[in-house]
Amino acid sequence: MTIRSIGVVGAGTMGAGIAQVACLGGFDAALHDPIPDALERGTEQLRAALGKGAERGRWSDAEAKAAEARLRPSPSLEDLAACDLLIEAAPEDLELKRGLFARLAEVCGQEAILATNTSSLSVTAIAAGVPEPGRVVGMHFFNPPALMKLVEVVAGEDSGEAALSATEEVARGMGRTPVRAADQIGFVANRCARPYSLEGLRLLGAGIADHETIDRICRLGGGFRMGPFELTDLVGIDVNLEVAKSFWEQSFHEPRWQPHPIQAKMVAAGRLGRKAGRGYYDYSGGEHRPADPDPPAKRAAEKVPRLVDLTAGSLSTLASGEDAVGFVALPDLESTALVELTRADSTTDVTAAAAEAHFHGLGKHVEWVGDAPGLVLGRIVCQLVNEAHFALGAKVATAEDIDTAMRLGFNYPRGPFEWSEAIGADRVLAILDALHRELGEERYRAAPELRRAAASPQLRQ
């Protein structure tokens, strides 16, 4: 299939952004919205974005003018009849999308590909009742489309290979990176990112660390641009809760995806994040947090006290009654910028101070947290790795595409399989098994694919 003209249905932020990257990619783009004011706003938003992008050097003035010339505001759905590819960017309502696709199937030619930008609904369900359902695919852009390079191309039960391949080629033509996804809950990126916020909430709820410390560990130790609580504040705590509830209900209460009461409490209190001026952080004045510190200067190492690596369990189980300090350094002590430490009732102040001085002497940040297998970063990262292996086992996507999706869709420093390789699948499995054993919660059960990878690392696909 050769795609030359694209119709975008819905002129909101997503629809206008999709039409923008289509125009910049050299496609003729018809932008439609049934509400005249919305179409006018979306068109103006698109034109303004093209101008600002030229001012900032993202593209030339000539490219901006050529892209604008390819845009065709279309007040009527019938104006899209000649388009080769239709991308629906309507609100997340199944019946609304089904009705829209039925109309598009009537208006457009039988060869036209019908793509939905849904992030949470089943592509198969949206395609139900559409003649020639093989032409219906998912084409999930990330917000804002002009900046985010990832596009998930989702195969519904009836999606044809010709339509899927053509959609991938269009994404590449738009300067995006497509990944192929099966039509399962959350597709690739949203599914594999679930543990980032949910495990952070469980750590907070268990008193392992406060939200500032958890975020700082993720930034300094894991290389993430934002910790889970900063990120949730940005997205909206109410939005995060609704997504969590949707995963929970769609999966018939999968333990890994169970929402946390802290989320509901925050929403009930009106603390919805940045948009409300307060979430986990206060945004009423100035910066919501101090800048991260520089690492300490290296110096002669202090005498090493009794240190216990908490990969295989908590300090209380591995060194019960001993004068010891537990630590976790991921992916390893040499490469990490931060080491987490924990102490027991039996740990003396002298030993704790010596442990902190030892790691400071190595030029490492140090954070003290509560006792648990994997401490903070270990629990979060290992759950990310575990979820990715569950997705791999369910054939949601390949390992390579999962890593690509997490780097491009959420700006992760590493994809989950890259984390697994850096840490070692056997160490990841050890942390999860210790959590499952000590906490007795099914959310920490290891994915079968992870067990296979730990036994035979060459099994990675």
Secondary structure as UniProt FT lines:
FT   STRAND          5..9
FT   HELIX           13..24
FT   TURN            25..26
FT   STRAND          28..32
FT   HELIX           36..55
FT   TURN            56..57
FT   HELIX           61..70
FT   STRAND          71..74
FT   HELIX           77..80
FT   TURN            81..82
FT   STRAND          85..88
FT   HELIX           94..107
FT   TURN            110..111
FT   STRAND          113..116
FT   HELIX           123..127
FT   TURN            128..129
FT   HELIX           133..135
FT   STRAND          136..141
FT   TURN            145..147
FT   STRAND          150..155
FT   TURN            157..158
FT   HELIX           161..173
FT   TURN            174..175
FT   STRAND          177..182
FT   TURN            185..188
FT   HELIX           189..192
FT   HELIX           194..205
FT   TURN            206..207
FT   HELIX           211..220
FT   TURN            221..222
FT   HELIX           228..235
FT   HELIX           237..250
FT   TURN            251..252
FT   HELIX           255..257
FT   HELIX           261..268
FT   TURN            269..270
FT   HELIX           274..276
FT   STRAND          307..309
FT   TURN            310..311
FT   HELIX           315..318
FT   TURN            320..321
FT   STRAND          325..328
FT   TURN            333..335
FT   STRAND          338..343
FT   TURN            345..346
FT   HELIX           349..361
FT   TURN            362..363
FT   STRAND          365..368
FT   TURN            373..374
FT   HELIX           375..393
FT   TURN            394..395
FT   HELIX           399..410
FT   HELIX           416..423
FT   HELIX           425..439
FT   HELIX           442..444
FT   HELIX           448..455
FT   HELIX           457..459
//
